[in-house]
Amino acid sequence: MKIYSERFLIKYLFSDTGLCLGVDTKKSSFLFLVSKQGIILRRRPVGDRIVENLDYEIPEIHAALKSEEREV
């Protein structure tokens, strides 16, 4: 089960596999992810759509963020 909202200042995603919170500012976005694989806090570009692009699936979001980390 997934519950999410993109309408408020703090965007949220609650699912059986974890929790994801996002905050957008004028200069950047912040993503806080808690899952079975661990906790991630990342600063992202404004308008980042990683959560939407990965269909609100927390394990896939976590894997994508970790792979980006390895590339840098």
C-alpha positions in Angstrom: 0.0 0.0 0.0 1.3 3.5 -0.9 0.0 6.9 0.4 1.6 10.0 -1.1 0.9 13.6 -1.7 2.6 16.2 -4.0 0.3 19.1 -3.0 1.8 20.3 0.2 5.1 22.1 1.1 6.4 18.8 2.5 5.8 16.1 0.0 5.4 12.6 1.5 5.3 9.0 0.6 4.4 6.3 3.1 4.5 2.7 2.0 4.9 -0.8 3.3 8.6 -0.6 2.4 9.5 2.8 4.0 9.0 6.5 4.2 10.1 9.3 1.9 9.7 13.1 2.6 10.6 15.9 0.2 10.9 19.6 0.7 11.3 22.1 -2.2 12.9 25.5 -1.9 13.8 28.1 -4.5 17.4 26.9 -4.6 17.2 23.1 -4.1 15.1 20.2 -3.0 15.7 17.9 -0.1 14.9 14.3 0.0 14.7 12.2 3.2 14.3 8.4 2.7 13.9 5.7 5.3 13.8 2.1 4.2 15.0 -1.4 5.2 18.2 -0.6 3.3 19.0 2.4 5.4 18.4 6.2 5.8 19.3 8.7 3.1 19.2 12.5 3.2 20.1 14.2 -0.1 20.0 17.7 -1.5 18.7 17.5 -5.1 18.2 19.9 -8.0 15.1 22.1 -8.0 12.3 20.2 -9.8 13.9 16.8 -9.3 11.4 14.1 -10.2 13.2 10.9 -9.1 10.3 9.8 -6.9 7.7 10.3 -9.6 9.9 8.7 -12.3 10.4 5.6 -10.2 6.7 5.2 -9.7 6.8 5.9 -5.9 8.7 2.6 -5.2 11.0 3.2 -2.2 13.4 0.3 -2.9 14.0 1.6 -6.5 14.4 5.2 -5.2 16.9 4.0 -2.6 18.9 2.0 -5.3 18.9 5.0 -7.7 20.2 7.4 -5.0 22.9 4.9 -4.0 24.0 4.4 -7.6 24.2 8.2 -8.1 26.4 8.3 -5.0 28.8 5.7 -6.4 29.1 7.6 -9.7 30.3 10.8 -8.0 
